[in-house]
């Protein structure tokens, strides 16, 4: 039986697919939990992947 070739994931080159992180500020809330700030990758906007490259057509001069 033929095998299906799935398109490879295009991971963002800036975040390597880890698009959203929670950074601890070092402060604690009144209930004792840590205060965190969610941050998204500015390149992929938190998606972790990039759109497929567009196909360029060759033009003759």
Short mmCIF file of the C-alpha atoms (twelve columns), coordinates in Angstrom:
data_MODEL
# 
_entry.id   MODEL 
# 
loop_
_atom_site.group_PDB 
_atom_site.id 
_atom_site.type_symbol 
_atom_site.label_atom_id 
_atom_site.label_alt_id 
_atom_site.label_comp_id 
_atom_site.label_asym_id 
_atom_site.label_seq_id 
_atom_site.Cartn_x 
_atom_site.Cartn_y 
_atom_site.Cartn_z 
_atom_site.pdbx_PDB_model_num 
ATOM 1  C CA . UNK A 1  0.000  0.000  0.000   1 
ATOM 2  C CA . UNK A 2  1.279  3.473  -0.739  1 
ATOM 3  C CA . UNK A 3  2.370  5.614  2.158   1 
ATOM 4  C CA . UNK A 4  1.087  9.138  2.515   1 
ATOM 5  C CA . UNK A 5  3.682  11.884 2.722   1 
ATOM 6  C CA . UNK A 6  2.407  14.581 5.023   1 
ATOM 7  C CA . UNK A 7  3.701  18.108 4.681   1 
ATOM 8  C CA . UNK A 8  6.455  18.832 7.146   1 
ATOM 9  C CA . UNK A 9  5.696  21.361 9.845   1 
ATOM 10 C CA . UNK A 10 7.232  24.743 9.200   1 
ATOM 11 C CA . UNK A 11 8.465  25.671 12.650  1 
ATOM 12 C CA . UNK A 12 9.143  29.318 13.302  1 
ATOM 13 C CA . UNK A 13 12.886 29.961 13.069  1 
ATOM 14 C CA . UNK A 14 12.812 32.412 15.975  1 
ATOM 15 C CA . UNK A 15 11.010 30.328 18.596  1 
ATOM 16 C CA . UNK A 16 11.531 26.772 17.205  1 
ATOM 17 C CA . UNK A 17 7.846  25.984 17.701  1 
ATOM 18 C CA . UNK A 18 7.674  27.121 21.346  1 
ATOM 19 C CA . UNK A 19 5.512  30.135 20.525  1 
ATOM 20 C CA . UNK A 20 3.958  31.012 23.890  1 
ATOM 21 C CA . UNK A 21 5.736  31.108 27.213  1 
ATOM 22 C CA . UNK A 22 4.903  32.293 30.717  1 
ATOM 23 C CA . UNK A 23 7.692  34.331 32.294  1 
ATOM 24 C CA . UNK A 24 7.784  34.589 36.079  1 
ATOM 25 C CA . UNK A 25 8.209  38.182 37.260  1 
ATOM 26 C CA . UNK A 26 9.716  37.165 40.596  1 
ATOM 27 C CA . UNK A 27 6.744  38.537 42.532  1 
ATOM 28 C CA . UNK A 28 4.195  36.520 44.464  1 
ATOM 29 C CA . UNK A 29 0.484  37.115 44.727  1 
ATOM 30 C CA . UNK A 30 -1.364 37.299 48.033  1 
ATOM 31 C CA . UNK A 31 -2.378 33.631 47.723  1 
ATOM 32 C CA . UNK A 32 1.287  32.581 47.364  1 
ATOM 33 C CA . UNK A 33 1.269  31.796 43.652  1 
ATOM 34 C CA . UNK A 34 3.838  33.334 41.340  1 
ATOM 35 C CA . UNK A 35 2.935  36.249 39.120  1 
ATOM 36 C CA . UNK A 36 3.586  35.396 35.464  1 
ATOM 37 C CA . UNK A 37 3.403  37.299 32.196  1 
ATOM 38 C CA . UNK A 38 2.334  35.438 29.028  1 
ATOM 39 C CA . UNK A 39 4.536  36.279 26.024  1 
ATOM 40 C CA . UNK A 40 3.995  35.303 22.366  1 
ATOM 41 C CA . UNK A 41 6.648  35.100 19.666  1 
ATOM 42 C CA . UNK A 42 6.571  38.344 17.628  1 
ATOM 43 C CA . UNK A 43 7.407  36.542 14.374  1 
ATOM 44 C CA . UNK A 44 4.680  33.873 14.317  1 
ATOM 45 C CA . UNK A 45 2.287  35.649 16.726  1 
ATOM 46 C CA . UNK A 46 2.029  32.639 19.021  1 
ATOM 47 C CA . UNK A 47 1.247  30.066 16.333  1 
ATOM 48 C CA . UNK A 48 4.605  28.247 16.365  1 
ATOM 49 C CA . UNK A 49 4.546  27.758 12.609  1 
ATOM 50 C CA . UNK A 50 5.057  29.950 9.596   1 
ATOM 51 C CA . UNK A 51 2.985  30.019 6.412   1 
ATOM 52 C CA . UNK A 52 4.193  28.011 3.450   1 
ATOM 53 C CA . UNK A 53 6.675  29.854 1.266   1 
ATOM 54 C CA . UNK A 54 5.113  31.276 -1.839  1 
ATOM 55 C CA . UNK A 55 6.136  29.734 -5.112  1 
ATOM 56 C CA . UNK A 56 7.912  32.151 -7.372  1 
ATOM 57 C CA . UNK A 57 7.472  31.866 -11.090 1 
ATOM 58 C CA . UNK A 58 10.389 32.427 -13.371 1 
ATOM 59 C CA . UNK A 59 10.030 35.160 -15.932 1 
ATOM 60 C CA . UNK A 60 12.061 35.406 -19.072 1 
ATOM 61 C CA . UNK A 61 13.547 38.668 -20.155 1 
# 
